[in-house]
Amino acid sequence: MRVVSALAVGGLVLGAAACGEAPEENNNGAGDGGEKYTACMVTDVGGIDDKSFNTSAWKGLEAAKAENSNIETKYVASKAEADYEPNLTQYVNQKCDFILAVGGLMGDATSKAAKANPNQQFGIVDAKVPETNVYPMQFDTAQAGFLAGYLAAGMSKSKKVGTYGGMKIPPVTIFMDGFADGVAHYNKTKSATVQVLGWDKATQNGSFTNDFVKQDEGKKVGDTLVAQGADIVMPVAGGAGLGTTAAAQASGGKYNTIWVDVDGCESTPNCPAIISTVVKNIPDAVKEAVVKAAKGEKLEAAPGYLGTLANNGVSLAPFHDFDSQVPAELKAELDKLKADISAGTVQVTSPAQPK
C-alpha cells in the first residue's frame, strides 16, 4: 500500500444534515460528463472538519478521485445519531455506487441499511457488521497507542500522564488500552513508576466527554487530569479534544498533548503543544477500497482491511516541534518497539481490538 500522509483537508465546505430536511452536500465531480462511479460518504456527528477520522475518510475519497477522474465524490454531514440511517438511505435512493459510513457509532444504522439493500456496496470505518455487502476498514490503534504511552512515560517530568475519550466505545478505548500498556512497558523496562490518569485498562473505566464535538467538554476533562498532576494528556475525543490541545498551548509548556487519528501538526493549530500523534491511516484504506471498487473489483467483507504497524495502517507521527526534546535513546527504543510489535515479539492486546 502506498503511504499517503494524513494531511488535514483544508477549506472544506461543511455539510449539514438536519433530521427531516434535505441535507446540503459537497459534490465534487458532478457535471463532468460521462458515466461516473459515485462514492458517497456519511459523516459521524463530528462533521467533515473534525480534524480526525471524518476528515481522514474524506481525504481518502478525494485521493481516489484524484487517481481516477471517473470517480465522483460527495458527502453529507450528520448532526445527530438519528441522521445516520436517513442519510445512508438517501444515498441508496440516489443510486450511489459506494456508500461510506464513518465511525463505530454508525455500525447499527449501516447494518440495517445494508440488510435492506443487499445489492448495494457499503463501506465502514472503525466497525465490522455481519452483512457481506459492507467492507470494513479497521485499525489496531492499540499498537501505535502503545508507542505513544511509552513516549509519554519517557517524556513526562511529573511522572503522571493522562488520557480521556469521547465515548466509551471500542474505536476509542483501543487507543487508551494501548497507551496504558505502553506506560506499563516503560515502567517495567526502566523500573519506573509513571502513573496513568483517566483510564484503567483492567476495569475498562475512565474519563470521557460523552461528546466528540464540544471543545469546552474536552478542556474540562483535560483540565481535571492536569489538576491531578498529568503533564502529558492524550485526548481520544475527535474535535472535543481540541479544547485540551488549545489549553495546553496556552499553558506555555506547563503541559503538552498527544493527538490521535490525523497528525495534529498538519490538522490543528496547536502543533507547539503536540508531541506526536497516534495516526490511523484512514485515507489510504478508503482510497484503496474505492479505487478497487471503481475498477469493478469485489470488496471482500472478510477479511476486510486491518491497519497495523507492520502495514503502516497505524503509526506514530513525527515529533515536529518536539524533535530536539525527545532524547536519542528514547527514539531508538521506540524504533525497536515498533519493529518488535510488527514482528510479534512484543504482544499488544486490547478487548477493543478488531476481531
Disulfide bonds with the S-S distance in Angstrom:
Cys40-Cys96 2.00
Cys265-Cys271 2.01
